[in-house]
Amino acid sequence: MTSDFDTTGLTPELLTKYDRPGPRYTSYPTAPHFTEDFNESVYRGRLAKAAKRSDEALSLYVHIPFCIEHCTYCGCNVVISPKKGPEENYLDALEKELDLLAESLGNRRHLNQLHWGGGTPTYLSPDQCERLFHSITQRFPLLDTAEVALEIDPCVTSMEHLKTLRGLGFNRLSMGVQDTNPEVQAAVQRIQPLELTRSHIEEARRIGFSSINIDLIYGLPKQTEESFRHTVSTVLKDLAPDRVACFSYAHVPWIKPHQKKLDQDQMAQGWEKFRIFVGAAEEFVGSGYRFIGFDHFARPEDELAIALDEGRLHRSFMGYTTMPASDQIGLGVTSIGELSGSYAANERNLARYQRAVNDGHLPVERGVVRTPEDELRGSVIRKIICTLKLDFAWVESAFGIDPRVHFHDAITELEELSNDGLVEVGDNGLRVTGRGRFFLRNICMPFDAYLGKSEGGPKYSRTV
Ligand SMILES: C[S@@+](CC[C@H](N)C(=O)[O-])C[C@H]1O[C@@H](n2cnc3c(N)ncnc32)[C@H](O)[C@@H]1O
């Protein structure tokens, strides 16, 4: 079965060999390779192209950057404001950006996917959530079958929020939990009693949210293999989520200086950190969950698991998803969109973002138009990271090239991974092995033509 993993032959030496900085491939080229050449006029051209496919639905990601407190481990793009107020101007700005996008997209408006991420979307009050939702759907109506999801932090989400959101049509929730262990929570200064998370999940299910995801992070201070196994079994027993994202803690203090508050000596590294993940994977799979990609787990009846089995799993800026490839629009500060063969990243600074839209400009800051070679390599990487295999006949028919020749260097590079039992490469393609499941990003990296090319090199988090 594709979701099988195999822990035999996993050794500290093997881990050391492959634990290195590497992309998570939510895009290709990856974000460090976006440039300012991709400006507003390029973006407008791409939107105009997208507008022509007026019968295809769109996906919309909205970034709400505000949080009341800065979680010490956080690697996301956030604006910390304990005092409410800045969100009002932001909502005004989002409406202006929506107008600019709607104008550029002509009749192409229907959404099959709407996702609010953050930050903390429920930093907005229920009334503000309602305002934003209507601002969006008046311009971009939702299809009846649309996936409508948001990320919530139970600590700042009221039952009133849940009721309002469900009433608006949200059908999926993703909750940040990270770890249920009180010692770990104290070490990262995010105290979130299990009871609080449980009451939110129970209420969400009661009022009809159909899918609940929980985010966990491994590699945080004070975690051990045993403590995290306990966390996973508690999550499964007490919260029974449909899906779990089990992220490797990305410690990137050169980008997120507030992470320096965490004591690195208390964090498992290398083999110890890897064992925490392997232990978690054993707990999930032992409880009947399927292993999706390199960091997700899902109930076998969940659409993510079904999409994996049917070879339909997809990966975008929203992570692993079942939605077919479609144009994805990013709305709000730091949002990234993917449309008409390009990636468009919005302004990262809140004041500059607001100024740009208030002046009538699409607030794009960077991006890239994919070349045919990017399309090819990006599709190959996506295939591997989603379906755990690559069929050379598929590459030949989709791109008209002979992958054995075109990817000669990558295939040669994979020989070493093959000798280590991580991948099987044959005449017809390649297949990730059960052991290789733990090194999926490494198996994609030989196909990445950008790695190591730029001076100094962009710094990614580690692959394990
Ligand atoms: C925007 S946050 C979730 C929403 C909400 N603000 C909350 O904290 O519950 C998205 C998720 O990213 C993950 N995350 C944040 N920082 C991370 C890091 N440095 N390494 C790995 N995962 C991280 C966490 O699991 C978090 O739940």
PDBQT file of the ligand as one rigid body, heavy atoms in Angstrom, charges set to zero:
ROOT
HETATM    1  C1  LIG A 501      -0.930  30.307  11.379  1.00  0.00    +0.000 C 
HETATM    2  S1  LIG A 501      -0.651  29.006  12.435  1.00  0.00    +0.000 S 
HETATM    3  C2  LIG A 501      -2.211  28.474  13.095  1.00  0.00    +0.000 C 
HETATM    4  C3  LIG A 501      -3.315  29.400  13.462  1.00  0.00    +0.000 C 
HETATM    5  C4  LIG A 501      -3.389  29.965  14.864  1.00  0.00    +0.000 C 
HETATM    6  N1  LIG A 501      -2.677  31.228  14.899  1.00  0.00    +0.000 N 
HETATM    7  C5  LIG A 501      -2.852  29.105  15.968  1.00  0.00    +0.000 C 
HETATM    8  O1  LIG A 501      -1.774  29.417  16.438  1.00  0.00    +0.000 OA
HETATM    9  O2  LIG A 501      -3.516  28.171  16.393  1.00  0.00    +0.000 OA
HETATM   10  C6  LIG A 501      -0.396  27.663  11.385  1.00  0.00    +0.000 C 
HETATM   11  C7  LIG A 501       0.409  26.512  11.902  1.00  0.00    +0.000 C 
HETATM   12  O3  LIG A 501       1.758  26.613  11.505  1.00  0.00    +0.000 OA
HETATM   13  C8  LIG A 501       2.543  25.773  12.313  1.00  0.00    +0.000 C 
HETATM   14  N2  LIG A 501       3.793  26.448  12.625  1.00  0.00    +0.000 N 
HETATM   15  C9  LIG A 501       3.961  27.715  13.060  1.00  0.00    +0.000 A 
HETATM   16  N3  LIG A 501       5.267  27.980  13.255  1.00  0.00    +0.000 NA
HETATM   17  C10 LIG A 501       5.953  26.850  12.935  1.00  0.00    +0.000 A 
HETATM   18  C11 LIG A 501       7.333  26.504  12.922  1.00  0.00    +0.000 A 
HETATM   19  N4  LIG A 501       8.272  27.372  13.277  1.00  0.00    +0.000 N 
HETATM   20  N5  LIG A 501       7.673  25.261  12.536  1.00  0.00    +0.000 NA
HETATM   21  C12 LIG A 501       6.727  24.370  12.152  1.00  0.00    +0.000 A 
HETATM   22  N6  LIG A 501       5.415  24.648  12.147  1.00  0.00    +0.000 NA
HETATM   23  C13 LIG A 501       5.021  25.877  12.521  1.00  0.00    +0.000 A 
HETATM   24  C14 LIG A 501       1.750  25.495  13.571  1.00  0.00    +0.000 C 
HETATM   25  O4  LIG A 501       1.449  24.127  13.650  1.00  0.00    +0.000 OA
HETATM   26  C15 LIG A 501       0.516  26.339  13.398  1.00  0.00    +0.000 C 
HETATM   27  O5  LIG A 501      -0.614  25.745  13.949  1.00  0.00    +0.000 OA
ENDROOT
TORSDOF 0
